Amino acid sequence: MSVSGSNVELEIGGMTCASCAMRIEKKLNKLEGVAATVNYATEKAKVSVPAGYEAAQLIAEVEKAGYTAALPVPKNAKAPAPTDTDPELTSLRQRLIISIILTVPVIAMAMIPALQFTYWQWASLALAAPVIVWGAWPFHTAAWTNLRHGAATMDTLISMGTSAAFLWSLYALFLGSAGMPGMTHPFEFTLSRSDGTANIYLEVGAGVTMFILAGRYFEKRAKRQAGAAMRALLELGAKDVPVLRGGIEALIPVDELHVDDEFIVRPGEKIATDGVVVSGTSAVDASMLTGESVPVEVGPADAVTGATVNAGGRLVVRATRIGADTQLAQMARLVEEAQTGKAEVQRLADRISGVFVPIVIGIAVVTLAGWLIAGFPAAAAFTAAVAVLVIACPCALGLATPTALLVGTGRGAQMGILIKGPEVLESTRKVDTVVLDKTGTVTTGRMALVGVTAEPGTDAEELLRLAGALEDASEHPIAQAIAKAATAQTGALASVESFVNVEGKGVQGVVDGHSVVVGRESLLAEWSLTLSPAVAAAKAAAENDGQTVVAVAWDGAARGILIVADTVKPTSGEAVAQLKKLGLSPILLTGDNEAVARRIAAEVGIDDVIAEVLPKDKVDVVTRLQREGKVVAMVGDGVNDAPALVQADLGLAMGTGTDVAIEASDIALVRGDLRSAVDAIRLSRKTLGTIKSNLFWAFAYNVAAIPIAALGMLNPMLAGAAMAFSSVFVVGNSLRLRAFR
């Protein structure tokens, strides 16, 4: 398949760490005219190629590096439904469970002399062999792939260390004195030279395999959610649509809809695709896509967007864009592009191991050569070299990240903070700017009555009571906000007679014998009714602040106005103050108009405001801030925030928002309280600090122990005890996160 000069996406398989992604990237970028970005987290490559390139050439190049590549399934193809079972995850889980069952007795026998019965060493071999060979098979195969391509990763060190421990144990058992009946490992903390043939390292080989498998399993389980944002986005759209063909209504799957087809949207239904209203008027709730809290009034010739909700009357819409051309699909593409292009944050352990692994292998080789040149027996030389690999084998290192992450994320979950992986934590340390979406994040995202201004001689409570009773008969979100406030303040609402909905203008009817009109000022004008100068001035002031104003009249006279607006959450001001204390600069970002944005920002203490932005503009704003050298956190809750949440260095989604935003974020906040964003950043920074201290001590232990091993003075029991202590230390250090408040 030939590809034109454009971007090609490839799905990559077989990567085990971030350095794999770097290797594939380098391989592809060596091709003339090709620019590639490989993302380990999403397991995808985005490749910019000149015209005439064959996709097969790119795939072949990836395969040469030892990995698999394939073109993604076309969006219109009937892909199999995602299942709950992941074969790779299931395989890892099986390996981990069986490895734990077999390894625990091996470690116990090696560490506790009282358990070392007559032939305990042979029992250890029977239990440890399946773990080191079968359990560690993914590491061995990855190490072999790396070796064939002249590279070394953490897999290389794990494979070499466990294999060396296993092979030397076999040598000691079958050809040395370790297989003799009654052999024991004395529990002593002394340094002494030995030829090594009386020592076995099975607990080290099996223990390391078990711990690393646990880390890989939890990593894989987290990565399985990688495509969930895309699936959630595409699930938003309507599934079936009533279409008019030849004047007859027929229900068809939305996939079969064509451009210029006319379809029906009833109240409460999602609009099937982007189009233009042919007939009918209604209020459309577009907040899921635009972030605009006030429903948009639409009528004939007005454009509407797919996946938005018809909140009012019946509409007939002519389809103008379908499938991949719709705004929803374009937004899905934005999320995908942001995911692929996001700067990779390699794991700390992998980054250090890039230098650490070759150095350890070099020290082991130098140790072997040095002992042989000095005239020592080959057994002693090999023992020292193996001891270097064994003591350097990353047991505590394998625990450093997963344990801190598990405890930190567990504590977060108790507090309603869901951290999605170790890559997230690094961003929190560097963040200096926090971009806050307005609707649903800083504000409640729901319309509420915020003011009543009555004409002279009119009782404000009576004004609300009569208007609320009439509005209660309407489905419009603004009407419902007024009715809710009226019920709360005046009790049960009166019944309405002769109710009429004046499309696009308001409602009228009879309440308690009064002929009541509620709606736009233009509706009152039709009855030759005008507001007094004082009330008209109050109306203008409210509208300048971005609030929505509804006029009320009855019995032939204007009686006052009701002011409706999206309200600030009670804790938002406190949260903004706390963000500033953390050294972050808050910016309010919204699709709403400038007046509304400025009013809300002033109320919560934010100075910087960016208003009237479209979904794509939100991504551009975040990108521009990043280009200015800022490290950006984004807090949002709507579908329109999803691409910006992915583009930001740190994305935080309010759990009261949409599934798409939650899935696209790095951290999900279960509570709809902005203060939880502050807690999330604090907890993430604390967890990252714990991981760093764990890694420091894990490496410090290796660095201190390697020279002792190289000198041939490492008692295997002491090595085992030291490894156990380093692991216990790392776990204990991680458990301190449970006390986070």
N, C-alpha and C positions, 0 to 999 in steps of 0.2 A: 504494500500500500504506500503510494507516494504522497508526501505531505507538502503543501504549499508553504511559502515562507511565513511561518506563524509560530504560535506556541503549541507544543504537543505535550500532553500529559501522559505519564506512564505510571502504572501501579507496580511498585517494587516489592519483591519478596526475598526473605532470607537475611535481612539485616538484624544484627543482635545488639549493636550499640551505635552511638553517634559517630564513631570513627568509620563505621561501615558506610554511612551516608556520605561522609567526606571523601572516601575512596571512590565511590561511584561518581560523585560530582566531578572529581579530578579527572577520572577516566573519560567522562562525556565531554568535559571542557577542552580536552586535548584534540577533539575533532574540529576540523576547520569550520569556522563560522558558527559554531554551536555555543550557546550559553545556557548552562543548566544549574538548577537549584534543586537539591534533594532534601526532603524533610523527613527525618527519622520518625517523628511523632505521627505524621499522617501516612507514612510509607508511600509517598508519592514523589515523582520527579516532574518538575515543570521545565521543559526544554524549549528554548527559542532556536529555531532552525532556519537556514536559508532555503529558498525554493528548490524543489526537485529532490529533497532528501527522502530516502525510504525509511519508514518507521522501523522496518526490520533491521536497518543498520544500527539504530540506537539500541534496540533490544539486544542485538548481537554483542554490542560493546559492553552492555551491562552484564550479560552472561559471561563474557570473557573475564570480568572481575570476580566471578563466582557467585552471582546473584541471579534472581529471575526478574523478568520485566514483561508487562503486557499492557496493551491499550485498554483503557477502561470500557466497560459495557456502555453502548450508546444509551443516552437518556430515554429514548423512545422505545428501547427494547424492553421486552417483558422480563425483567430480572426476577430471579427467584426471591420470594419473600424472605427477609432476614429471620434466621432462626435463633433460638436462645442458646444453641450449642455451638461452641467454637472448637473445632477439632484440636487446634494447637493448644488452646487453654486447657482443654480436657486432658490432653497428653501430659502437659506440665503438672497439672493437679495430681494425676495418677503417679507420676514420677516422685513428686514431693511427698505424698502420703506414704508410699511404700518406702522411700528413703528414710523418712522419720522413724517408721516402725523398725527398720533394720539397723539404723545408726545409733539410736539411743542406748541399746544394750552394749554396743561396741565401745562407745565413749565411757559408759559406766565401768565396764571391765578394765579398761586401760587406766582409768583415773583412780579406781578404788581397789587397792591391793587385796582387800578381804574377798572380793568377788573373783579373784584369779584362781579358779579351780585348775585341776591337773592339765587338762587340754584346752584351756580357755583361749589360747592363741589360735587354735584351729577353728574353734567356734566363731572367733572374731573374723577369720578369713571367710568362712561360709556366709556370714552376715554382711561383711563389708564389700565383698567382690561384686555382687549385683549392683550395689550403690555406685561404686567407683566406675564400673564398666557401663552398665545400662542407665543408671540415674544420671551420670555425667555425660552421656552420649552426645547431647546437643553441644556441650562445650568442646568435646573432642572433635566433632565434625567441623565446628566453626574454626577451631585452632588449625585443623588440617587445611581448610579453605584459605585461611590467612597465610599459612606457611607457603602454599602453592603460589601465592601472589606477593610473597616477600614482605608480609606485614605481621605485626604483633599487637594483640589487644588484651583486655582482661581475660578473655576466653583462653588465650594462649597460656597465660600464667596459671590459670585454674587447671587447665588440662595437663600442663607440664608438672605442676606441683602434685596433683592427685595421682598422676601416672607414675611419677618418680617415687612417691611414697608407697604406692601399690607394688611396683616392680621390685623395689628394694626389700619390701616386706616379704615378697615371694622368695627372693634370693636368700634372705636371712632364715626363713622358715625351712626351705628345702635344701639349701647348701651350707647354711651357717648353723649356729647353735640355738637359734630362737625356737626351732621346732621341737626341742627336747622336752620330754614330759617334766612337769614341775617348773618350767621357766616362768619367771615373774618379772614385772617392771617394778623395782622398788620405788617407793614414793619418797624421793630425797631431793633436796635443793642444793646439790653440789655440782660443780663444773669438773668434768674429768674427760680425758681422751679415751676413745675405745675404737675398735675396728668396725663396730656397727653391726656385726653379724649376729649379735644377741638381741638386737632391738628391732621392733616392728613399728610401723607408722600407720597402721590401718585406720585408727580412730581419727587421725588427721585427714587422710584421704576421704573417708566417709563423711566426717563432720563438715569439712569445707564444702563438699558437694551438696549436702543437705541445706546449709545456710544460703549458699548462692542460688540454689533452686527456689528457695522461699522468696528471695528478693526478686528473681525473674518472674515468678508466678504473680506476685502482687503488681509488678510493673505491667505485665501483659494484661492483667485484668483491668487495670486503669486505661490502658491504650485501646481496649476493645470499644470504648465509648467514642473513639475518634470521629466516626461518621455520623454520630447522633444528631449534631446540629443540622446537617444537611437533611437527614430524614425528617426531623421535626419541622423544618421549613417547608418541605414539600408536602407534609401532611396537613399544613394549614389550609391549602386550597380545597375548593368544593370537589366532591367525588362524582356526583351526578348533576345534570342540569335539565330543566324543562325547556325544550327548544320549540320554536314555532316554524313549521315547514309547511307551506301551502295552506296557512291559516289553521293548521291542526297542531295541538300541543302534544309533544312526545318526550318522554324522559329518556335521555341517553347518557352514557359515560362522558365525562368532561373531555377525555382524550379524543372523542369523535367530533368535537365541536370544530367548525371551520370559521375562518374570517368572513365577516358579513352575515353570519347566522344571527337571528334575533332570538333571545332567550328571556325567560321570565324570572324575576327575583321577587319573592314574597317577603312580607315583614319578618324579620328575625333570621332570614337566610343569608348565606355568604354569596357574594357576587362571583360567578364562576370564572370570569376572565376579564381582562382589561377591555373596556368598550365605551360606547357613547349612548346616553339615555335617548330612546326613541319616544317613549310616552310615559307619563306618570311623574309624580314628584314625591320626594322623601328626604329624610335625614339619613346620611350614611356615616356610620361609625368607622373612621379610618385610623383610629388611635393605634391599632396594632402595627400599622405600617408607617404612619407619619409622625406619631407622637403628639399630634394635635388633639387636645382634650375635648374641644367643642365639636359635636357632630357637624358635618358639612351638608348644607341644603343643596339638593340636586334636582334638576328638572330637564326637560327636553333639550338636547344638544350639549349637555354637560358630560364631561369625561368621568368615568368611574374606574376604580382599580380592582383587579381580582383579589379575592380573599378578604376584602373589607365586608362589613356587615350592614345590611339594609335594616335601619332601625325604625322606619316609618311605613310609608305606603307601598303599594305594588308598583314595580318598575318593569318596563320592557327595554332591554338593552341590546344594541347591535355590537357584536364582537369585533374589535379592531386588532387585537394581538392575541395570539394563542401560544401555548407550549413554552418553548425556550425564550420567546420574545417578551413575555409578560414581565411586569415589574417584580412580581414575586420570584420568578425564575432568575431575573437579573440580580436580585438581592441574594439568592442562594449562591449565584456565581461569585458575587462579591465576598461572601463568607469563605467560599472554597479558595479563592485567590489569596485572600488574606492569610488563610491557614498555611497555604503552600509557601507564600513569600515571607512568612514571619521569620525573623532571625532566630536561628537555632540556639538554644541554650544547652550546651553539652553538660552532661552530668559531671559533677566535681570529680567523682571517682574515676570516670573514664578519662577525663582530661589529664589527671595526674598520672594515670596508668600508662598513658601514651609515652611518658618519659620513664616511669618506674619499671615497666615490664622489661624493656631491653636492658636496662641497667642491672636488674636482678639476674637475668639470664647471663649477662656478661660476667657478673661477679661469680656465679656458679661455675662458669667455664674457667675463669682465672683461678678459682679455688682448686678445681680438679687438676689443672696444669701445674699450679704452684706446688701442690703436695707431691705430685709425681716427680717433678724436677728435683724436689728436696730429698727424694729417695725413700719416701714413705710407701707402705704397701698400697696396692691398687684399691683394696677394700676400704682402707682408711680414707684414701683420697676421694673415693666415690661417696663414702658416708658424709664427708664434710660438704661435698657439692650438693648432695641430696638434701642435707640439713639446711643449706642456704635456700633452696627452692621451697622446702616445707615451711620454714619459719617465715619466709616472705609471702607464702600463700595467703591470700586476702580473706582470712576468716572474719576478723573484726571489721575489715573493710566492707565485706559483703553485708554486714549488719548495720553499718554506720548510717546509711541513708534510709533503708526500709524501716528500721525500728523507730528512728526519730520521726519519720513521716507517718508511721502508723499511730504512734502516741499523739503526735501533734494534730493529725487529721481526726483522730478519735475524740480528742478534747474539743476540737473545732466543731465536730458534729453535735456534741453535747450542747454547744453554745449556738447551734444553728448556722455554722460556717462550714461549707464543703470545699476543701482545697483539693484540686484535681491532679496534683503530681509534683514531683520534686523540681521540675523546671520552673514552676510558678514561683517558688520561694525566692529564687535569686532576684527576680524582678522587683520584689517588694522592698529589698534593701536599697535599691537605687532610685526608686520612684521619687520624683520631686514635684510632679504636677498631677492633680486629680481632676478629671473632667466629669462633671455630674450632669446626667440627663435630668430634665425638669420633671416631666409628667410621669407619675408613678414612682419616682425616686426621691426627689426633694418634696414633691407634692403628692396628694393622695391619688391623683389621676381620675377623680370622680367629681362631677359638678355638685356644688352645694350652695344653698342660699346664704349670701354674706351681707345682704343689706335690704332694708325696706324703707322707702321714702314716700310718705303719704302727702296728698294735697291738703291744704288748710281745711279743717273741718271734717277730715276723714280719719277714722280710727285705724292705726297701722295694723292692729290685730285683726280687725274686720276685713281689711284689705287682703291680708294673707289668707284668711279663712275662706273668703269667696273665690279668690284666684286659685287657691290650692284645691278646692272642691272641683272646679272646672278642669284644671290641669290633670287631676287624678284620672280623668277619662281619656287622656292622651297617652300614646306610647313614647312620645319624644323624650330623650334623656333629660333635657332642661325642664320639661313639664314635670317629670318624675321627681327631680330635685326639689322643685317648689312644693309639690304635693307632700313629699316626705317631711319637709320643714313645717308645713302647715299642720300635719298630723301631730308632730312632736310638740308644737306650741299651742294648738287650739283644740286638740282632741279629735274625736271622730268627725269625719268630713260629711258635709250635707250631700244629698243626692242631686243629680243633675238631670234636667229635662231639656229636650230639643237641642242636644249637643251637635255642633257642626264643626268640622275641621276645615279651616280655610287654608288650602295647600300653600305652603311656603310663607305664610303670614302669621298664623296663630289659630285660636279656637274661640268659639262663642257658644252660649247656652243660657239656660235659666236656672239660677240657684236661689232657693228660698224666696221665690217671687221676683228676684232681681234679674234683669237682662244683662248678663256679664260678657265682656269682651277682654281677652287676654292675648297679647302677642306683640308684633312689631308696631312701631309708632305709625307706620303706613296703614295698618289695619284700623287704627283709631281714626285716622284721617278720612277713611272711607265713610265713617259715620259723622264726619265734620267735628271731631273731638280733638282738642289740643291740650298739651301739658302746660301748666303755668310756667313762667320764666324760671322760678326757683327750682322746680322739679326738673325742667329741661336742662338747667345748668348742672344739676346733680347727675343726670343721665349722661351728659357729655363728659363730665369728669370721670365717671365710672368706665365709660367706653375708651377714654384716653389711657386708662390703666389696664386696658385689655380685658375688662370684664364684660359679661353679656347682660344686657338690660331688657326686661320685659315690661311693657306698659299695661296698665289695668284700667278699665272703665266699666261703669254700670249705670243703668237708668239715665242715659244721655249725658253723662259727665265723666271726664277723666278723673281718676281717683288716686293715681300714684304709680310708682315703679317698683319692681322687684329686681335686685341685683344678684346675679348668679356667677360663680367663678370656681375654678379649681383651687382647692385650699392647701396650704402648706402643712406637712405633717408636724405634729407638736414637737418632735425630737430633732427635726432637721437643723435648726439653728445651733443646738448644742453639738451635733455631729460635725458641722462645719468648723466650729471653734476647736474641736478636738483634732480634726484633720490639720488645722493650722499649727497646733501644738506639736504634731508629728513632723513639722517642717515641710508640709505640702501646700502648694498654691492651688486653691480651688477655682475652677472655671465652670460656669453654668452654660450648658449646651442644649438647645431646644429647637424643635420645628415650629414652636409657637411664635407669635409676633413679638417685636422688640418691647412694646409697652408692658405686656404680660411678664416677659422675662425679667425686665428691669425691676418691676414691682416685687416679684418673688425673690430675686437676688438681694434686694435691699432688706427684705424681711428676714433673711437667714444670714446676712453678713458676707455675701460674696461680691467682690468688686468687678471681676472680669465676666462679661456676658457675651456669648455668641448665639444669636437668635436667627429664626427663619431659615433653618438649614434642612435640606433634603437628606434622605438616608445616605446617598453617595457622598454628600458634602460632609457628613459626620466623619466618614473615613478620611476625607481630605484634610479636615481640621486636625485630626489626631496625627496624620502623617506630617502635616506642616509643623506641628509642635515638636515632633520627633526630629525633623530636619533642623530645627532651631537648637537642637542639643538637649531637649528636655526628655526625661524618662516619664512616660505617661501612664497613669492608671485611669481606667474608664469605668464609671458606675452607671448601669442602665437596666431597663426592664422590658423593653419592647422589641418586636421583630426588627424595627428600624435601627435599633442599637446593635444588633448582632454583628454586622461587619466591623463596626468600630470597636466592639468588645474584643474581637479577634485581632484587629490591627494594633490595638494598644499593647504596651509592654506588659500590662496587667489588666485583665478584664474581670470586673466584679458585677454579677447579675443579682438583682433583687429577686428573691424567691416568689414574691407576689406577682411577678411578671410572667412572660410567655416562656414556654418550653424551649423555644429557639434561642432566646437570649441566655437562658440558664445553661444550655448545652454548649453554646459558643464561648462562654466565659471560662476564665481560669479558676475563679472562686465564685461559688453560688452562695448567696445569703438567704437562708430559709425565712427569716423574719423580714417584714417590709420596713424595717427600721434602719435608717441610714447610719446610726451609731454602730451597727454590726459590721459596716465596712471598715470603721476605725479598728474594731476588735480584730477583724480579719488581717489587716495589715500588721498590727502588733504581734498577733499569734504567728503569722508567716515569718516575720523577722526573727522571732524567738526560735522557731523551729529551724530556720536556716542556720542560726548561730549554733544550735545544738548539733546539727549535721556537720558543720565545720569543725567544731571541737571534737566530735567523734572521729572525723577523718584525720585530724591532727594526731590524736592519740593512737589511732590505728597505725598510721605511718611511723610515728615516733617509736612505737613498739618494734616495728619491722627494722627501722634504721638502727636501733640499739642492739637488736638481736642478731642481725646479719653478720657483723664482724665476729661475734662469739661463735656463730655457726661456722664461719669461714676458717676460724682457728681450730676447728675440730673439738671444741670444748662444750658442745651443747648436748647435755643429757636429754634423751628423748622425752623422759618424764617431765623434766623441767620445761622443755619446749611445749609439751601438752598443757602443763599447768599455766604457763605464760599465755598461751593462746586462749585458754579458757578464761583467764583473768581479763585479758583484753576484751573478750566478747562480753563478759559480765559487766565490765566497766562501761562499755558502749551502751548496753541495754539499760543499766542503772542511770547513766547520764540522760538517756532518752526519756526514761520514766519520770524525770523531774518535770517534764512538760505537763504532766497531769495536774500540777498545782497552778497552772496558768489561770489568772483571773482577768 
